[in-house]
Amino acid sequence: MLQFHLSRTLSGDLKKHLSDSLDTDAGAMQWYGHRVTVMKRKCVLMMELRSRYCMLFAGLTKQDFDRFPDLFADRLWREVLSICLLDDEHSSQLASLALLTGEQQRYQLGSNRSIQTHLRQAAEHLHDIANQQMGRLPQSGEEQFGCGVQINETLRKCKGDKDYFVPLDRFRDFWLGMLKFQQTQQAQKKKRVPDNVLPFRRH
């Protein structure tokens, strides 16, 4: 499950999906989102709490906001596969895992001071990319992912961390760990009683 904590600005765009709940589900993946305007177009930055990995959605329209849960779920599995770079078999397993994770989504108002700082830095980075590097907003999902890679290779540090970390690396490690855990669970389920073992006879 994905739980999204939205700024008041973004909550207005996603009010169709907004829940009244303010509770945090400890078992859900926590994301914090904000909407900024770049080149007179609405752009959304979604940042995952633990890794500080940021997903970028640029130039969104009302129709995009209406279908945002589907848009996010689709981009999530594509970005996960793009940063993990596994073989076809494992990529297929990872895609299924990411799709399953994104099936349930909950949107609500919420903020986090540390995340807000990193979201603000990510927004400034996006402004620089659009205005100085590209001269326009990234358009396709692939272009937006590419801009996101630049943002996610920026060193971050959270309260309690001794050292800086790279969000992209931390996010990739999370998904590879999830895949390994799933494979271990599946392997244990395959352990069955040997075919040549006979039951006790009844007398």
N, C-alpha and C positions, 0 to 999 in steps of 0.2 A: 504494500500500500504506500501511496505517496501522500504526504500532507504538506500543503502549501500555506505559508504565512505571508499575507499580502500587505503591502503598504496601502494607505488610504487612496493614494492616487491610482494604483493598479486595481484595487477592489472595485472602483467605479467601472472600469472596463470589463471586469469579470464578475459583475454582480449577478449575472444569470447563474453562475456556478457557486456562489457564495453560501457558506453554511453559517448558521448562527452560533455554532459551538466555538468556544475558545480553548477547549481542552487539547492537550498534546497527547497523541497516541505514541507511547514509548516504542511500540513495535513497528512504527511506520518510518519511512525515509523522510527526513525533514528538509524542506526547501523554503527559501525566503525569496520573495519576488518584489520587484519594483519596476515601474514604467518611466522611461525618460523620453524626451523628444530630441531627435537628432535629424537635422536637415528637414525640419518641419514634419517629420514622420514619427509615429509612435513605435518605440522599441521596448521590449521587455527583457529584463535580466533576471534569471532564476538561478539562485546559488544554493548548493547543497551544504548543509550545516557542517558536517564533519570534515569533508574534503575541501570545502570552499570552491568546488568545481562550479563554473558558471556556464549556463546555457543561454545563448543569445537568440532572440527572435526579433527581426528587424522589419520595419515598415508594415506593421500589422494593421489590418482593416477591421471593421466591425464584424464582418463574416469570420475573420480569423479568430477574434475573441470569442465568438459564439461557439466555435468548434475547438477551442484551445485545448481541452483535455485530450482530444484525439491527436491534435498537432504535437503536443508535448510527448505523448506516448510513442508516437512514430519517430520523432527526433531522438528520443532517449535511446532506443535500441540501436539506431543507426550510429549515434555518437559512441555508444559503448563498444560496438564492434570496431569502429574506426580507431579507437585508442588502444584496444587490446590486441588487434592484429593476429588472430588465431587462424588455424587451418579451417577448412570448410566444415568439418564435422563439429569441432568445438565452437565455431562461430554460430552454427545453427542452434546448438544447445544454449549458448549465451544469449542469443536473440530471443529464444523462447522464455528464458529466465527474466530478461528485461521487460518483455511484453507482459508477462504474468505480473511483475512488480507494478507496472503502470496501469493495470486494469482498474484498480480502485484508486480514486483520487478524491481528496477533500480540500476545499479551499476555504480559508477563513482569514480574518484580520489578525495581524501579529507582527511583531518586530523583535529585533535582537541588535543591540548596540554594536557589537563586534561585526556582525554580518553587514549592518548598515554602512560601516566604514569601508568594508571590502567591496560592497555593491557600488558605493560612490567612486571608488578607485576604478572599478571595472567600467563604469559609465564614462569616466574621463578617458579611459583607454579606447573605448568605442568611438568617442568623439574624435580622438586623434587619428584612429584608423580611417574613419569615414572622411574626415576633412583633409588630412595631410597625406595619407597613403593612397587611398582609392579615389578620392574626389567624389564619392557617392556612397550610399549604404550598400552593404553586402545584400545580394538579392536571393540567390538560391540557398537551399539548405546546406549545400556543400560549402558555399562561400561564407555563410554564417558560422559554420563549424570551424572553418579555417581562421576566421577572426577570433572565434572563441579559443582556439588553441593558443593564440598569442596572449590572450587574457589569462588563460589557465596555466601558462608556463611562467607567470609572474610569481615570484616568491611571496608567500604569505606567512603570517605568524599569528597564532591565537593565544589567548590567555592560558597560561599553564604550559605552553610549549617552550622547550629549551632552545630549539633551533627552528629556523625557517624551513618551510616545505614547499613543494611544487604541487598545486591542486590537481593537475592532470595525473601525476604519478599516484597520488593518494586515491583518487577516484578509480583509476585503473586497478590498483591493488585491491580495492574493495570488491570490484566485480569479479576479478580472478579468484579471490577468496570465496565469494559466493558460489562460483562455478565449481570450485574444488569441493566445497561442502556438499553441494548437490550430487556430485559424482560419487562421493563417499557414501552418501545416503542410499543412492541407487545400487551401489555395489553390495551393500549390506543386505538389501532386499532380495538380491539375486541369489544369496546363499540359501540353498534349499536342501531338504533331506535327499541323500543319494537315491537314485532309482532302484538300486539293488537291495535296499533295506526293506525287510518284510515285517509286518506287524506281528505281535504275539498271537498265537492261535487261541481260540476259546475252547475250553474243554466242557 
